[in-house]
Amino acid sequence: MGGEVDRSTSAQLASHIDRVRRPGDHVIFALTELSFLDSAGLQVLLAATCRAVVAFIVITAVEAVGRRIQQPT
């Protein structure tokens, strides 16, 4: 993914994820090219993980983005 994911683009992201995912797929989001992610975009990513079987992996080069979406240990 690249650019910005916000309220105005999150539906496009959700539609794309629905088109490319198959049942049983692992979910890997590479956010290294993402410059902005708001709560609407995060909601789309989290909804996709609810349908994942095992894995939810986020790859980001922006420390602040990774810090905000890490699950508490």
ChimeraX attribute file (.defattr): number of C-alpha atoms within 10 A of each C-alpha:
attribute: neighborCount
match mode: 1-to-1
recipient: residues
	/A:1	12
	/A:2	11
	/A:3	12
	/A:4	16
	/A:5	22
	/A:6	17
	/A:7	13
	/A:8	10
	/A:9	12
	/A:10	21
	/A:11	15
	/A:12	14
	/A:13	16
	/A:14	16
	/A:15	11
	/A:16	11
	/A:17	15
	/A:18	11
	/A:19	9
	/A:20	8
	/A:21	14
	/A:22	11
	/A:23	8
	/A:24	10
	/A:25	13
	/A:26	16
	/A:27	20
	/A:28	14
	/A:29	12
	/A:30	14
	/A:31	19
	/A:32	15
	/A:33	14
	/A:34	16
	/A:35	14
	/A:36	14
	/A:37	17
	/A:38	13
	/A:39	12
	/A:40	16
	/A:41	22
	/A:42	15
	/A:43	14
	/A:44	19
	/A:45	20
	/A:46	14
	/A:47	12
	/A:48	17
	/A:49	17
	/A:50	11
	/A:51	15
	/A:52	18
	/A:53	12
	/A:54	12
	/A:55	11
	/A:56	15
	/A:57	13
	/A:58	16
	/A:59	13
	/A:60	16
	/A:61	13
	/A:62	14
	/A:63	8
	/A:64	9
	/A:65	19
	/A:66	14
	/A:67	10
	/A:68	8
	/A:69	11
	/A:70	10
	/A:71	7
	/A:72	4
	/A:73	3
